[in-house]
Every structure is written in structure tokens, then in C-alpha cells.
């Protein structure tokens, strides 16, 4: 990796301005045709989960027996891509108790959303969802 050279100029009141000498950069900036779509330029559009309109949200699946016996609880963060038709595709668990990942990924793949529009056209979007697993208190018998 080449670190570009910079020029530092001190201004009154302690402000510093850095000028980047672009001729020393290792790579040219990528140029994209002006008529191309967002996805062609940058990949799936990242959006907050709250901005998606949910058409179908499945019920949380049964607690995995091994996790239930071990009293494992927690939140699993799942990354999902929503395609142009609104289907949740390519779910991937990012964090949380590993005993709950399989069921969380399956749960995330069952969701259905309204297609997300960018400049009037449906586009693929990338988001994350939180799947919260909480066991009921143990029964006193």
C-alpha cells in the first residue's frame, strides 16, 4: 500500500489543512458511466432495517433444544440482502450465541419486504436484523 504524500499548511488559530497530492496515489479513482444504476456502481444499497416495509414476518421458530438445555439466550445479528422482488436472500449470522445462529439465519430468510425503490426503480439492499432469543424463567416444581 502506498501512502500518498501530503502538504501541511498552518493557519491562524491552530487550524490545519491537508492537501493531498493526487499524482502520488496508488490507484486511479473508479469512473462510472453516468447512466448506470446505483448497484452497478456500488453494489447493494445499505439501508437501516427500520426503513424497509415488511409484508410478511414469520413467527420465531422453536428454541433449539441444545441451546434451551444449556440456557443460552441472547441477540443474534443477521445480515440480509433484500432483492428487487423483496425477498430476503443470503442471510449470514454476524454475531451472537453460535448455538442460535442456524435458527436465526433460517428465520431471517423467511421474511418478505416491499421492494425498496431508488430513483423510482427497485434495487437490492443490504441490512441487518436483530433476532432476540429469551428463555422463559425456569419453572419451580
N, C-alpha and C positions, 0 to 999 in steps of 0.2 A: 504494500500500500504506500503510495506516495503522498506525503503531507505537503499541501501547497504552501508556498511562501506567502507571508502577509506583510503588509506595511502598517506600522502603528503610528498614529499621529495623536499627540496630546493636545487637548483643547482646554480652554479655561474651565474652572470648576471641577476638574478631575474627570471629565468625560473622555472616553477613548473610542476612537473609530478605527475599525479594522478594514483594510482594503484587500481584497483577495485578488491576486494576480491570476486570472483565469487561464493564461497561457501555460501555467505550470501544473494545471490539474491533470490527473492521470487519465480521466475519461471525458469524452465529449458528452454534454447533456443530450438525452434522448429527444429526438424531434418526432412528433406525431402529427399525422395529417389532420387538418382542422375539421374535416367531416367525419372522423372516426368516433365511435362510441366511447363512453367512459370506460367500459370493461376492456375494450381493445387497448386503451391507453394504460390503465392501472390495475386491471383485474376486478374482482368483485368489490362492490361499493361497501365500505364498512358503515354500519348503522347500529344505533342502540336498539336493544330488543323492544323497548317501550314504544318505538316508532312504528313497529310492524303491527298491522291489523290482523288479529287472529281469527281464522274461520273455523278451525277445529283444534281443540286442546284435549288430548286423551286423559283418561284417569291415570293417576300414578299407579305403576304396576305393583304387584305384591312385593313385599320386602324380601330380598334374597335370604334364603334360610341360613346360610353360613354367617352372613352379616347380622342377622337377627339373633342367632345364638351367641355371637361374640359381642352383642350390644353395641354395634358400630352405628354411629349417627354422623351426620354432617351434611355439608353442601358440596355438590359436585358441579363444577363449572364445565359446561359443554359448549364447544364451538360448533356452529352450524352454518351452512350456506343455504340460502333460500333461492331457488332457481326462478326463472322468469315466469313459471306457472304457479309459484307459491309453495312448492314442495320443499320440505326440509331435507337436504341431502348432505352427505359427507360429514355426519356428526363425529366429533372427536372429543373425548374427555381430556380436559386440561389440568384439572386439579381436584382434590378432594379425596375421600377414603377410596382406595383402589378396589375394595370389596363391593363398592356400589357403582363402579364405572359401567359395567356391562348393561345393567338395567337402565342407568341414566342415559346412555347412548341410544338404546332401543327406544326409550320414552321420547327423547328429543327427535328421533327420526319419524315419529308418528304425527307430528304437528303439521297443520296446513295453514298457510297465510294468504292474504290477499297479495297479488303481485305488487312489488314495490316499483313505483314509477320514477324515472329520472328523465327530465325534459320530455315528459309525455310518453315514454316508452318503458316497458317492463325491463328491469335489469336484475342480474344476480346480486345478492347482497350477502355480506358476512356479518354474523352477530354472535353473541354468546348468551347462553341462558343458564340460570341457576336452578338446579334440581335439589330441593331440600328434603332430606330424609330424617325423620324424627320418630323414634320408637315411643309407644305409649308407656307410661310408668309401669314397672313390674307389679303384677297382682299380688296381694297379700293373702295367701291361702295356707 
